[in-house]
């Protein structure tokens, strides 16, 4: 029972130890569980609790009775076992003091062995008999109230109240002269009822203690690869209203060896308040700082800097491939091999506005010429890229995509003279110099095999200029005198609307036909939302509000969860 509640509400991944630093920042991920969500958890909890209650052994009961004619008889009830429990109705109600769960109309089936013995002055030897009995418990009510408090980033669970009441019991004896003693055994009803009440209450108390110990052992961070960790420590006590439970999590990414634990939080947002559908089980809110902290960690780890030196068609990393884009480069370094040095100049910035997501990325693109093993930087171009994004629920992840809004380009420095940077103003998606109709299957199946050196970024990189060069800096088969060129663009359809002689047109096409499609392929993988195996998000809705993304969703069972396996894993 304890593990079930744990995995429904607070399922987190186990990680190795970290050094923790105190912080006064607020929490940036909130999970609001509605009445419907609490009912879902309660029903699952009761179902799993029943499986842990049965079989349940009760203590032996002994009692002496005086029977007319026979005299004093010693009865013993042993092997009393609850083997079946049913619940007809139940409720869950959060309140100021805690969460109360009540099961009413419950029934229980018991089996037991009975035995009696007696002796009289008429018969000097002891007389005994034995048999089995079946007990039906009806009208049982079980209730408990739980308190949840934040304790240094974990949840402290306490049992405030617990009780079990048995209204009615019927006993049927089998074996021996059971018909003779049926009336006498009915005197055990009160004893059996008390034993059931005590055993069920003790089982609940033990379950709460177990759950609390597991909650205390939960990690405060989730490791993500070799670089980052997600801080999942709780930043405040759960907020209990008469219709929901609100959990607040720090939610920021940090370097994996330095996890910050929040010690103060000003609660100012509830995700369920934005959900248009009142019957959703939960609302999950992510602040824009969650995404910005991740970008900052990967930037600080120098994972947004790449040197591209090999692609399948090596001739593309030669100044000859750039002669129509930067003529003076080819003029000063004819047929020289090149490296392309890509650096994000500062952590990308994500802003979430009402019904829109905006990303700003500052990037430096440096062209290096290779001369007899010497690397000669010859040119650096700075880009300020603005993109709009959208979010969606894909399976159990928050996924999405981006669209290029505009970008500006400037020459940072040049060793080959001035360039014709006359189109420095923002370029909108309507300014289409080159048009590709990309076949996304090509990107997915060929990108991973396009590079051979360890210095080239893997698929995890947020930008991929090797692919950019491979697909855009094409071998032009023929060019007319007005610079209108035909090309062999592999698996993309191609046409030109403007002469290809502007560096800005090159960058525009690079962004719109290669970088943005590639980024969208990465974004499809998404950000995994808190959930556990066997359950999925269902009928989710996405909303944007200033600085936050909110997912309003139901949860549905996919497979039957093996409780024993969950317990063994912990």
Helices and strands as residue ranges (DSSP letters): H 2-9, E 20-23, E 29-34, H 35-53, E 56-58, E 61-67, E 71-86, E 89-94, E 99-118, E 127-151, E 154-165, E 168-174, H 178-185, G 186-188, H 189-217, E 221-224, E 228-231, E 239-240, E 244-249, E 253-255, E 259-262, G 271-274, E 282-287, H 288-300, E 305-308, G 314-317, G 319-322, H 327-332, E 337-344, E 349-353, E 356-371, E 374-394, E 397-414, E 434-437, H 440-446, G 447-449, H 465-472, E 476-479, E 485-487, E 493-496, H 503-510, I 511-515, H 516-523, E 527-528, E 535-545, E 548-557, H 563-569
